[in-house]
């Protein structure tokens, strides 16, 4: 909710800028890229920190709860970022 609120506030504040860019002929892709460029880095850094930590914690939890080693694959973490 925090990231959503930050994005909503920033987009509301920059709405006039995006409108002027669209009037002057900017493509929708360039406006979309301009809106999401800052937040893409935040999400990628959070994934880079959170995915390995989540992987390790899930392995420890599965070993502690089930007393056997169940191998985890990396695809659920990759699907999450997708």
Buried (B, 14 or more C-beta within 10 A) or exposed (E): EEEEEEBEEEEEEEEEEBEEBEEEEEEEEEBEEBBEEEEEEEEEEEBEEBBEEBBEEBBEEBEEEEEEEEEBEEEEBEEEEE
